[in-house]
Amino acid sequence: MNYKKEFKLIKTISLNTMGIYLVHNIFTNLFTQHVTDRMENIGFNTVFAIIVLLLSLLLSIILKKIPIVKKFV
């Protein structure tokens, strides 16, 4: 098991928590419009949460590269 890789992911998420918090609602609203009938399944909810987290992390990292937005994210 590569612990450094796992710690890198945790560190990346922790450095972007504010940005993830600010943009996660975009993805949550976008996806729940299309999948409301499956929201009762715990496995689906787990996968849904991971997908929203990763997409929010990606968008947060991209937004941090824009100088003006960098202050807020």
N, C-alpha and C positions, 0 to 999 in steps of 0.2 A: 504494500500500500504506500502510495506516495503522499506523505503528510504535507510536504511543502505545497503541492498543487492544491490540496484541500484548503489549507490555510490561505492560499492566495485567493481562492473563490470567496471565502468568508470575509477576507479583508476588502475585496472589491465590493462586495455587497454592503459591508459596513460603511465604506467611504461614500456610498451612493444612496444611503437610506432616505435622505431628504428628497432627492430626486425621484426615487422609486415611489415614495409616498405621494408626491405631487402629481405623478403621471399615471399611477396604477388605475385610477378611476376611468381613464380613457379606454383602456383595454377591457376593464371589467364591464363597462356599459356596452362596448362594442360587441363583446362575445355573448353577454347574457341575452341580448335581443334575439340571438339565433339558437340558443341551446337551453331555453328555460324548461323544457320537458325532461331534461336529463339531470337537473340540478339536485335531485334527491339521492343520487348514487354517490357514496362516499369516495369510491375510487375515481370517479369522474371529477369530483370536487378537488381531490388532491392533485390530479393532473392539471386541472384548470388553474389552481393556485400557483403551481410551478411554472406554467406557461406565462401567466400574467406577471409573475416575479421576473422571469428571464427577459420578457419583452420590455418591461418597465426598466430593468437594469440596462438593457441595450440602449433604449431611448435616453435614459439619464446620462450614460457615457457619451452619447452623441451630442446631447445638449451642452455638456460640459466643455465641448470643444468650441462652442460659440462664445466669444469674449463677453458680450453683453449679458447673455443668459447665464453664464458661468457663476455670476454673483448670487443668483437665486437658487441654483441647483447645487 
